[in-house]
Amino acid sequence: MKIAIQVKHAEPVPADALTGLPARAAFDANFPELVKCAHKSNESLSLAVIDIDLFGQINQARGRDAGDAVLRQVGQALRAVVG
């Protein structure tokens, strides 16, 4: 399984500069097509929504650099698990 938004024969999607994960704009642009493709081919489609507990407090108490470090770590962990 790949952690990427992909549509068959599509161009690679832009990545978020901080996390290296696909950018939200790519999700917004591609999700309707992904749903349509999954439906047409009778395949399942999964979507994960992730909430980082206390992220706002980390950013506020330790600063933006600490918050950015948390986001980078989460991105690395997701890529390691999903591929």
N, C-alpha and C positions, 0 to 999 in steps of 0.2 A: 504494500500500500504506500502511496506517495503522499507527502504533505504538500500538495500543490493543487491549484485549481487548474484542471486540464479539460479541454474539449478536444476531441480527436482532430488532428491536423491544425491545431491552433498555434499561434505564436506563444513563446514563453511569456508568462505573466510577470509584471514588475514586482520586485521584492521590496519589503519595508527595509529601509537602510539600517535601522537599529537591530531588528530581530533576524533579518534574512528570510522571514516568512513571506508568503504571498501578501501583497498589499490589499487592504480592504476594498479599494476601488476595483481591483480585479475580481473580487468576490461579487461585488455589486453588479458588475458588468456581465459576469459569466454565469451566475447562479441560475437565471431563468433557462439558459441553454442547457446547463447540466441537468436540470430537472426534466426538460424535454427529451434529452438524449437517454436518460435513465428510463423514462417512461416508455419511449419507443423501443428500446432494446430489452425491456422487462428486467432491468437490473435494479438493484437497490442503490440508494444514495444516502450517505451519512453526513451529518453536520454536527460538529462539536462546538459548543459555546463554553468559553473558559473565563472564569472570574478569578482574579488574583486577590485573595483575602487580604484586607488591610492595605492594599496598594496605595490608596490615597494618603493614609497615615504615614507610610514609609516615605513617600514623596515629600510630605509636609515636614516630617520630623528630621529626615536625613538628607533631604535635598534631591534635586532632579538627577544628579549623577548616580545616586544610590537607586533611584527608581529606574533609571535607564539600565543599570546593572541587573536589576531584577528581571526586566523585560528581556534582556539578552540571555540570561540564564533560562528563562522559560522557553524562549525560542530554541535554544540548544537542546533542552530536554524534549521538546515536542519533535524536533527533527530526529533525535536519537530513537524515540519510541515509534514514530510513524514512518520515518524514512525520507 
